[in-house]
């Protein structure tokens, strides 16, 4: 009878030990799940920040492209104005040469008239 009681106590102790170990394992599992959840929340937060930065970069790129296009148009306008100024300067030079010839002719005529 003593042996049966002793076996039953050993079995009960073993069952309690297994239950405690299972409880410890479950607590560790819950802790790991909690740590994993926190890590995933950190990853989610980082991904949201990256997404926001990507959107900001896309917006900035669009704005820069728009500004670059405006600058290009203004450079083209400046080039056109410079071409027009060059053409006007050439015409002015031609007219100046013509006036110089006319002045020389007038001078020659006045020299003959005065002589």
Order of alpha helices (4+ residues) and beta strands (2+ residues): alpha
